[in-house]
Amino acid sequence: MKVLQPDPALPAENATEDEVDALRGYDRSAQATVSQHLWRGALPTGLDTGDHKVEVRELDRWQGEKHAETSYRLEDGAP
């Protein structure tokens, strides 16, 4: 599902800049504004314990198909 919110990576980058003793560059990143490129989906949790892969594909009319992947691990939550 598409979400309309600021890109969370930008405030994180600005927070990192606030913590350093010396400037990393001449320009500070702008304040985050609502982004048109964020999507959110729920990850299934009813799968077997262990590692699972998430793959995202996107079709860009100028650059063709792009994809990215990441993984997550489900562990037994029993005490």
N, C-alpha and C positions, 0 to 999 in steps of 0.2 A: 504494500500500500504506500502511495506517495505521501510524504509528510512535508508540511511547510513550516520549517523552523530554521534557525541559524545553524550553519555547519558547526558541529561540536569540536572539530579539529582546530578551528581558528581561536576560540577562547583558550583552549589548552596551550596553543602556541604562544599566545600573549602572556599567559600565566608563567610559562617557562622563561620568557624574556624578562619578566618582572623579578625573577629569582637570581639572575646572573649578575656578576659584579661588573662586567664590561659589556658594552653594546655588541650585539652580534652583527649588526648592519646599520645602515644610515636611516632606514625607514622602518617604522614599527608597522606591523600588519594592521589593517583597518579593523574597526569593530565589526563583529559578525552581524550580517543582516539575513533575512529570510532567503533560503536557498531553494532553487527549483530542481535540484538534482539529488535529493535525499529520499531514500525508500526504506521502509521498515517491514520486517516480516517476523513472525514467531517461529522459533526453532522447535522442532518436535522433541518432546522429552519422554515419550513412551517407547523409545528405542532401547535396544540392549545397551548395557554399560560398555564403555569403551570410546574410542575416537570415531568421530563422524565428520564428513566433509560437506561443506556448503559451496556450491558453485553458482555464480551469477553471470548471466550473459546479457549483453546489451547490443542493440543494433544501432549504429550511428550512420546516418545516411551519407556522410562524407568519408568516414574512415572504416566503414564496414563493421563486422562483428568484433566485439571485444569481450573478454571474460576475466573474471577474478575469482579466486577461491580462498577459503579459509577453513579452519577446522575447529571443532569443539569437542570436549570430552564429557561424557556422562559417567558419573560415579554413583555407587550405591549410597543412598542417603540414610540408610538404617543406622540407628545409634549403636 
